[in-house]
Amino acid sequence: MNKKFKIIDIQSHFLPEKWLYEVSKRKEYPMLEKIAEDMWLIHGSKYDKLPYHAKKSAIDINSKLKEMDDASIETTILTLSPPGPDSVSNGKEADRLAKISNDGIAEIVSSYPERFRGVANLGFGNMDESIKELNRCIDKLNFVGLQIYPYAGGDRGIDNPSFRPIFKILEEKGIPLILHPGSPINKDYGSYNIGALMGYWFDDAIAMVKLILSGLFEELPNLKVVCPHAWSLLPYLIDRVNTQASRFPEFFARNIRKTPGEYLKKVYTDCNNFSADTLKFAINKMGGVDKMMFGSDSPFVEAKFVTNLISDLGLSREEIEKIFYKNAKELFKITD
């Protein structure tokens, strides 16, 4: 890949020191299990466990920076690695941990202002407290997005009306809502760790369609949303969703005036994928690269793997620049 391309990574995760310290003390989800000197498992639910190497880019900031340099990444939009604080069963504790996780991200951004921008997580234990924390993250910490998981706040689901005040603030302030897989509540996901292997992408796709069918984009037409992983599975499923929603609107489309796919065209994504063929299909199916940005999904995917993947797409220089830099710069209002 040509080193002259600027790259902004919009999907890269980290576990700040303060957050890790708090999670290491817990006996309930989310909690940490040390299985080797340099290997931990973090459990977000009884159906979910994610492996982390202590000296790799999920935990060690120098490793994160080296990975960025090796992949020619100039700026990273830094998010908390799942599971998030909203997986805590006690609402007051969830809100407390959200502040700790956000402060941890903010410290990294403050230490490396040329390399990182911060993204908030919320506890959703008390919605008034979450609104207050979101405003703090945007107005005081200068965060550029809010990360939210499909099972935010337990089993409510992010299409629940209780989340609308949060989304309204994002629309008013021009701050993107960033979807990302989180701790599943589906018991089948515990078998063979199938959730982490493939179920997360189903969760993203279902959450995105639920947001559309709920009428979110009718109510908040200027809300900016990022659905990761090349729109997850939706390029392959959107024709079915459109057809069935049109045939049976009384079952599927009571809250919307257009096909789900028309709303989906407004949704941003990242290029994280695992083959050039599938990424090409997603780009062609969704009408080009104008809503696509670079996303490594580090530490779960090596950043350089994704930069190399882009070189196999046969895109023009202008298209590559949009994916690597220009689209993210505009969406997240990043100044040079």
N, C-alpha and C positions, 0 to 999 in steps of 0.2 A: 504494500500500500504506500502511495506517495506520502512522504513525510510532511509535505507542504500543506496538506489539508488540516484545518483546525477541527478539533473534535470536542463536542460537549456530550458527556455521558449523562443521560437523564434517569438511568436505572442502575444504581450502584448502592450497595447496602453496607452498614457498619453497625457494630455493637460498642457504643461508647463505654468508657471505663466505669462511670457512675452507674449506668444502667446494668452492666454486668455484675457489679458489686451487689446491687439490690436484688437482682434475680438469683444470685448465688446463695442468698440467705433464705430464699423462699422454700416452703414445703408443699405449696400448691402451685398450679399452673398460672403463669409461665415459670418454669424452674429449670435449673441447670444440673446436669449430671456429668461428672468428669469420668471418662472411660479410659484415658491414657494421659500421659504427661502433657501432650500437646493436642489432645483431642477431647472436645466437649460435645455433649448433646444438649440442645435446648428444646424442652418440651412446651408446646403451647396448648396442647390438649392431650387426652389419652390416645388420640388417633394421629398424633403428629409429633415427629422428632426430627430436628435438623442438625446435621453435623457441622462443627466449626473447628478448624485448626487454630490453635492459640497464636501461632506465629505467622498466620496468613492474613490476607487483606480484609477479612471480616472483623478483625480484632486489633491488629497492629497497624497503626497509621502509616508507618514507614513502608510497610509492605503494600499498602493501598497506593501510596504515592509512586512506588517503583512500578507497580502494575500499570498505573496511569501513564507513566513515562514510557514504558515498554510498548504501549499501544498508541502512543502519541495523543493521549487525551489531555487536553488543556484544562478543562473545567469539569467537575463532577457535581451533579445535583444529588446530594447525599441524603439517603433515607435510612431510617432504622431498619435493621434486619428483623424479619418476623421471628417469633410472634411478638405482637405489640402489646401495649399496656391494656388495651380493651379486652384482652382475653382473661383478665383478672376478674374473678367472680364478685368481689366486693367493690362496689362502685366508688366509694371514697378512696380506696387504695388504688384503683385504676386511674383515677384522676391525679393522685399524687405521683404515681409512677410515670404518667404522661409528661408531667413537668420535668421530672428527672431525665427522661429520655430526650426531651427537647433541649434542655440545658446542655446535655452531653453533646448533641449535634452542634449546638451553637458554639461551644468551646472549640470544636475542631474548625469550624468556619472562621472563628475569630483568630485562631492560630495560623490559618493558611487562607487568607482572604482572596488570594489570587487563584486558588485551586478549587475551592468548594463553595457551594450555596446550600442552604439548609431547607429541609422539608419537615413539616410538623407531623406528629402523631397525637391522637387524642384518646382519652380514656372512656368517654361517653358514660361515665357513671352518673353524673348529674349534668344535664344538658346546659344549664346556665354556667356551670364551671367550665365545661368544654368550650362554650362560646367565648368565655373570658380568656381561656388559654389560647384559643385560635387567634384572637385579636392580639394577644401579647406576642405570639410567634410572628405575626405579620408586621405589626406596628413597631415592636421593640427589638425583635431578633432579626427582622428583615428576611424571614423565610419566604421562599418563592413557590411553595405548594403545600398541599395537605395530602398525605398518604392515608388511604383507607382500605380496609380488607373486606371481602365479601360477607364475612360473618361478624362485622363490626358490632360491638356491644352484645356479644353472645349470639342468640339465634334470631335477633330482630330482622336482620337483613337490611342492606343500605337503601332499599327502596321505601323503608318505613317512613311515614310522615314526620316522625320525631327528628329525622336528620335534615329536614328541609331548611330550618333556620341556619344550619351550618353551611349548606350549599348556597343559600342566599347571600351570606357574607362573602363567600368565594366569588360569586358572580359580581357583586357590587365592587369588590376590590380587584377584580381581574386576576385572581389567583387560581391556578389549575387544581382540580381534583384529580389525584393520581391513584388509580386502582392498582392493587397488588395482592397476590394470593396471601392468605394468612392461615391461621390455625383452623383446620376443618372440624366440623361437628358431625360429619358423616362417619359412622362406625366402619363402613367398608374401606375407608381410606387407611385404616390401620393395618390391613392385610398387605404384607410384603412392602410396606411403606408406599403403597400405590398412589397415595395422595401427592407426596412429594415427586414421585416419578412422572405422573401425568395428570392426576386429578386437579391440581391447581389451575391448569389452563381451562378445564371445564368450569371451575368456579368463577374465573374471570369472565368467561363468555356468558354464563347464566346471570351474573351480577349486572353485566352491561345491558343485557336485554331487559332485565327487570327494571333498571333505571329508565330505559326508553319506554317500556309499556306502562310504567307508572305515571307517565305524563310529565316527567321532570323537565324535558326540553321544551314542552309547551309552556310550563310555568316559568322556567328560567332559561329563556332562549339564548342568552349570552354566556351561560356557564361553559367553561372550558374543561373538558374531561380527557384524561389520558388512559386508554386501555392498553396494557402492555402486550409484548410478545406478538407483534404484527397483528394486532386486533385479536389475539388469542385464536380461538377456533372459528371465529365468526365469518371469515372469508369463505369457509367451507360450508357453513350452516345458514348463512343469511338468506339464500334463495328459498330454503324451506320455511324459515321464519316469515319472510315476506309473503309467500304464497298462502300459508296457513292463516296468518293474521288477516289477509285480505278475504279469504274464503269464509272465515268464522270470526268476524270482528266482534261479535257479542261476547265471545269467549276470551279473545286475546287483545283486542285493540280498542277497548272502550274509552281509553284516556288519550288517544292520539288521533291526529287528523291525516297523517302521512304513513307510508310504509315504514317499518322499523329501519330498513336499510337507508332510507333518506336521512333519518336522524344520525345513523351511524357514520355517514359521510362527514359529519361535523367533528367526529371524535378523533383525537390524536392518538398516536401509538409510537412504539419504538421498534427497532429492527431486530430485536433479539429473537433468534431462531436457530435452527440447527442444520439447515441445508439451503443452498442457493435456490434449488428448485421450488421449495415451498415458499421461500421469501419472495421469489419472482411472482408466484401465483398470487400471493396476498397483495402485492403492489398492483398487479394488473387488474385483479378483481375489484380492488377498492379505488381505482381511478388514479393511481400515480403516487408520487412521494411527497406531495405538499403537506400531508399531515403526519409524516413519518420522521422520527428522530433516532439518533443513535442511543442504544441502551445495551449495556453489557450484561446486566444481571449478575455482576460480580458481588460476592465471591463464589456464587453457585456456578458461574460460567467464567472462563478466563477471558478477560477483556480483549486480548489480542486475537482470540479466536473469532470474535464478532467483527473486528475491523477487517480481518482477512476475508471473512465471508462476503463482505460488501464488494470486494474486488472481483468476485466471481459472478456478479450480477449483470455485467455488461452495460452499466449505466453511464450516462454522460457525466462529464465533470460537474456541470451545473446541478444535476440530480444528486450526485454524491455530496456536494457542498450543502445542499438542502438537508439531507439526512444527517450529515456529520455536525452541522453547525448552524446554518441559517434559520431553520425552523425552530430549533430550541432557543436560539438567541431571541427571536421574536416572542415566542410563547412565554418564556420566563423572564423577559425584559432584562437580559444580561448586557451590560455595557462593556466595551473593550477597555 
